[in-house]
Amino acid sequence: MAEIRIENLKYKYPYTDRLALNGITCQIKPGEFIGVVGSNGAGKSTLSQALTGLVPNFYRGTYGGKVWIDETEVRTVEVDELCQKVGSIFQKPFNQITGSKATVYEEVAFGLENFGLSETEMKERIEESLELLDIAQYRDRAPFDLSGGQMQRLAIASIIAMRPEVIILDEPTSQLDPQGSEAVFQAIEKLSQQGITVIMVEHKIEKIAAYSDRVMLMHDGKLIDFDTPQTIFSRDDLDQYGVMPPTFTQICRALGLTLSDGQTYPVTLEEARQLLAMEGGSYEPH
């Protein structure tokens, strides 16, 4: 289980004048599921790359501040060394799947081959990852014969088999249909419940609202707010940052129905349903 500390993080890409990250400071507890939201250009992907060491070790540029994962300062270690602690999932699973393995099982094994593990431990890790991501039934299938959602779960399983303490996901469901997106979110929630720290950049606000413990609101390279989904999505100024609140938040705001604190609104169907029931309504979801 890993704690993440970010202290006054600043970063500017080479040959640009604008800070892509501008004074980010926050702390993420071990095992938290953190959603990251904001408009295009807010700095979300750059923050993800800073947590994996790609910024500045790969992209170079001008860098200031510190990122700590437990006692490891990210900037001071090589990216390949950090990969043993931090796993990354990309937007497009076919960019992450090697293409050199004939089966799903072999694809998950690929990342473990250089770990010096015994055959018994490798098999245990592979089986555990396949079961956790609910793709064990596809073990003998060719990776590129899977659906988009199944391929994304395969990419996640390949990372999980290496047992990272932190997983960074940059819009992992952007190419998926609703069913595939839900499968990925459910899988990631399981990992968080097992103590893995999860940071997910995502434009699907309804999903972020439903699954995140806390949400980062970013804009123009700055961290505007970092709080519960209810607090973030109840802000009056979200539109200034290119973010729309979840549908049920908008409905309850229009009806003037707040949660028990009197200041925040529901962010999920279940919260809205319970609130409407307490108000004496007869709302039934369709």
Buried (B, 14 or more C-beta within 10 A) or exposed (E): EBBBBBBEBBBBBEEEEEBBBBBBEBEBEBBBBBBBBBBEBBBBBBBBBBBBBBBBBEBEBEBBBBBBBEEBEBBEBEBEEBBEBBBBBBBBBBEBBEEEBEBBBBBBBBBBEEEEBEEEEBBEBBBBBBEBBBBBEBBEBEBEEBBBBBBBBBBBBBBBBBBBBBBBBBBBBBBBEEEBBBBBBEBBBBBBEEEBBBBBBBBBBBBBBBBBBBBBBBBBBBBBBBBBBBBBBBBEEBEEBBBEBBBBBEBBBEBEBBBEEEEBBBBBBEBBBBBBEEEEEEEEEE
